[in-house]
Amino acid sequence: MHPLSRPHSLERRQERLRQLLERRKLPLLLVSNPVNIFYLTGFRGSAGVAILGPSEALLWVDPRYTQQAREQARGVEVVEERGSLLKAAGRWLGKRGVKKAGYEDGHLTCAGLRELAGQTPGTVRLTPAGELVEELRYVKDPEEIECIRNAGRLTAAVLAEVIKQVRPGVRECDLAAEIDYRLRRRGADGAAFETIVASGPRAAWPHARASAKLLKKSELVIFDLGAILRGYAADMTRTFYLGNPSRRVRSLYSAVLEAQQRAVRSLGAGKRARDVDAAARRALAARGLDGCFTHSTGHGVGLEIHEKPRLARGERQRLEAGCVVTVEPGVYLEGLGGIRIEDTVLVRRGGREILTPAPKDDWIIM
């Protein structure tokens, strides 16, 4: 049984949502984001609408998903609807005499909101609810952490296999395809994002897509990969050098590794997100490289590859035990390439745990 399909896991989530709704004075929440529906009910289909409240728990699906929803979903009544799911939910709200209901304004489109409101003209006050479910997802429970831990181990194992194929003359896209294949073969749901393999000057592009470029000797190569396992993602980056690196390249790699290690050590329950970012930037600034670090230090990861919190300047949110984040400082130099080192890390009380256990010191491929 999937960890999130265990009745007690879903009951906890639904009860926490009800408590949050009560504090926000929202009688009901309409959930339209498939990721949040999975989190709350265990249903993994790509289309559905749920309404949850103190005594209400319904999930509308179309006939493609009826059987799947009845097998996967827990704690909700599954309702098959052959027409618009939003209209069906709106009609239910109108018939129940509901005066107020929240909706996920970060997900529901303007057209979807019009469709919903059209079924309850003037009778139901539809209120933007913000990211209520995302707030619940911010802190992972033991079942979720174990899923991410296993995804991290799988990710590290696949890189260890593929790195044996890294040599001059191999195409970036072939290595990326090999990673994706091996992730699946080892049991992953798939890749958590488009696998990045970028070499030479292209490694200076933080989000370069794997191309037909051939790897060459005396070049940096960045691998950014992650598995999705049982719905949960891991995210890891390692940088390698083909050949004998110059003193400058060795110094750059050492600087990024030190920045990553300092940022990881700064993680802890109660720490502000911006302080983790600052730890990485201070380390790079000491080497005169802070201007070459062009993105934030990290982000939350879980059911989605980018979640709260964001480890960046100005982010005042405090980390909590059970948060899972990436720590990924990098430097990017036009013409030379880039170096990025990233781990998925669990924040614990009084410490942290790296969930992507791949080595970082064995980065030279001769």
N, C-alpha and C positions, 0 to 999 in steps of 0.2 A: 504494500500500500504506500502511495506517495505520502511523505511526511505531512504535507498540507491537507491531505484528504482524511487524516485522522480526525474523528469527530471532536476530540477535546481541543485540538489545535484551532480548528475553525470556530468552535464555540468561544474560545478565548478572544479571538479577533472580533467576532460579532459583538460580544459583550463589551469589549473596549470601545468599539464604535458607538454603541448605544450610550455609554457613559459620556463619550465626547459630544455626541449630539445633545445630550441633556445639558451639558455645560454651555453649549453654544445656543441653547434654546431653539433647536431645530427638531420638530416632531419626526421628520422622515428625511432620508437622503436617497436620491436617485443616482445610482452608480452606472455610468456608461463606459468607463475605461475598462477594456478587457483585462488589463493587468490587475486592476483593483478588484474586479469581479473574481478573478482567480484567487487573489489573496484572501478574500472574504468568504468564498464559497467552495473553492476547489475546482470549479468549472474552468476548463482550459480552452474553450472555443473562442473563435475570433469575433463573434457577434452575440450580444446579449444585453439586456437591461435589467438591473436589479433595483428593488426598493427595499430598504431596511429601516426599521424603527423599533420602538420598544416592544411591540407585539406583532410587527409585520416583517415578513421576510419572503419576498417573491423574486423569481427569476424568470423573465420572458425570453424564450429562444424561438427561432424559426425551425421548421421541420427537419432541417439538416442536422440539428444539434439535439433534438429531443432525447434520443436514446443516450447520447453521450452525457448530457446534463443530468439525466436521472441516475446515471451510474456514478458520476463524479461529484456532483454538488451535494453539500451537506448543510442542514440547518435552514433550507429555503424550500418553498413550494415551487416546483418547476411548472411553468405554464407555456404550452405551445401556442404560437401565434403565427398565422400565415400571412398576415399583413405587416404593417409597420410596428416594430417593437415599441418605439417611442409613443406612437398613438395609442397603443394598447395600454401602456403604463399611464398615459394621460387620462384615458377613459376611466381607469381604475381609481386614480386620484379624485376625479370628478364624482364618481359614484359613491366613494367613501366619505364625501363631504370634508375632505382634508382642506384646511385653511392655508397651510404653509408647508412647503417642501423645499429642501435644498437640492442643488444639482452641481455637478462637477464642471464649473465654468472653464477650467483649464483644458477640458477635453471636448465637451459638447459644442458643436458648431452653432453658428447663428441660425442656420437653416434647421438644425435639429431642435433648437430651442423654440423656434416658431412652430414647428410641427408638434412639439409637446404642448406648448401653450394653447395651440388651436383647439385642443380637446377640453380645455378647462377655461373658457373665456370669462375672465373676471371672477372666477370662483376660488382659484388656488393662487396664492402668492408664491411664485417661483423665485427662490433666493440663491444667489451665487454662494457656494459653500467653500470655495477655495480648495486647498489640498488636504482635506480632512483625512482621507485614507492614507495619503503619503505621510502624514504626521505619524500615523500608527506604524507604517512601514520603516520609519526612521531607525528604530531600535529593533534588531532581529532577535527572535527567540531561538532556543537551542536547536530546534529542527531546521530552521532556516540557516543558521550558522554551519551546521553540519553539511548541508547541501553546498554552500559556498566553499567550505573547506575541501570537500571532495572535488568540486569543480576546479579549484586551484591546484590540487595535486595532479589532476588529469592534465591540466594545461602545462604544468611543469614537465610532466612525463613525455608529452608529445614534443615539446621543444627539444628535450634531450635526444629523442629519436631523430628528429629532422635535422638537427645541427650537424649530424654526421654526413649529411648530403651537401653541406655548404662548401663550395669551392668555386674558383674562377670558372666562368663559362656557363654556370647554371642561371636560368632566368628567375627573376623575382617572382613572377606569377606562378611558375612551377612549384617553387617552395611554398607559396601561399596555398596553392591547391593541395599540396601534400599535407600541410598542417590541417586544413579543413577535413580532408579524408581521414586522417588519423584520429582527429577529435571524434568523428562519428564512429569510427571503428572501435574506439575504446569505450563507447557507450554514451557519449555526449548527445544532447538534443541537437546540437549543431554549434556553430561558431557564434559567440556573443555579439560580434560585430564583424565588419569586413576586415579580414586579416591583413595586417600591414607588413610588407617586406619592402624596405627601401634602402638602396645602396648608393654609395658615392655621393655626388652633389644632391641627389634626390632625398637623401636622408636628412637634409636640412628642412624638408617639408614635414611638419609634425604629423599631418594626416595624409601622407602620400599613399596613393593606391598602388598596389603591386602592379608592375608593368612588365613588358617583354624585355626590359633592359637586362643585359648579362652582367653578372657579378664579375668584378675585376680584382686583380691583386692590388694591394695597398689602398683598400677602400674600407670605410665603415659600412656596416649593415645593421639596420634596425629591424627587429622583429617585435611586433605588437600583436598579441593574440589572447584569446580567452575562450573557454568552454562555457556553454550553457548546459547545466546538468539538473534535471528535475525542475526546470524552470528558473534556476538561479545561475547568475553569471559570475565569472572570475575575469580579471583583467591583469595582464602582465606584459612588461616590455623588457627586452634585453638587447644590448648592443654588442656587436662583435667587430673585430678587425681582421681582414684577410692579409696576412703577411706580418712583417715586423714593424710595429708602429713607431713613428718618430717620437722624439722626446715631447713635442707639443701635443700629439694625440694622447700619449700616456698621461700627460698633465691634465688634459681636458677630461679624460675618463675618470681620473682620480678625483677631480673637482666635483663631477656629477655624483659619483658614488658617495663622497663625503656629504654632499647636500642631501642626498636621499636618506642616508643613515641618520643625519641630524634631525631631519623631519620626522622620520619614523620614531626616533627616541622621544620626540616632543609630543607624540600622541598620548592621550590619556583622558580618562573620564574627568570632565570639568574644564578641560582646556578649550580655549576658543579656536574655531576653525582658522581664523586669520593668523593665529600664532604659529600653527604648523607651517603655513605658507611662508611666514616671516623667517622661520628657522632655515628653510631651504634657500631663501633669497640672501640671507646674511652669509651663508656659507659660500655661495657663488660670488657675492659682492667682494668677499675677502680675496678672491682670485681675479677680480676685475671682469667677471662674466655675467653679472646680473642683467646686463642689457641684452644678453643672448638668450635669456629665458623668457619665452614669449607667451606662455599660457599659465593657467593656475596650477598649483601643486597637486591637486587631486580632487576627487569627487566620491560621493557615495556610490555603492554598487550593491545590487541584490536582484530583484525580479527584473530590473532594467539596468542597463550598463551605466547610465548616468542617473543618479538619484541624489537626494539630499543626504548629507551636507556637502557644500562646495568648499574646498580648502583654498581660499583665495583672499586677496586683500579686501579689507572692509567687512569680511564675514564674521559677525559677532556671535553667531550661534555656538553654543557650547556642545562639545562632544559628550556622548553618554556611553556607558558600558553597554556593549551590544551593537554599537555602530560599526559598519564595515565600510572602509574607504580605500581609495587608491592613493599612493604616494608616488609621484612621477615627475620629479624635476628633470629638466633637459636643457641642453645648449645647442644652438643651431647657427652654423656659420656658412654663409653663402659660398659656394665653390668647394668647400671642404666636406660638408655633410653635417650630421647631427649625432648627438649622444643622448639617449634617454634611458633611465632605469626606473622601472615601475613594479610595485608589488601591491597586491590586495591585502589589506591589513585589518584585523579585528581589534577594536578598542576594548580593553578590559579594565576592570577596576585595578588601578595600580600598575598598569602595563599595557602590553599589546601582543598580538600574535600574527606573524606573517603567514598568510594562507597560500602563497604561491612560492613553494620552496625550491626555486631553481638557483644554482650558483651564480655569483656575479664576478668572481675573481678569475674565472677561466674564460676570458673574453678574446683571447688571441688565437686565431686559427692559422697555423703555418702550413 
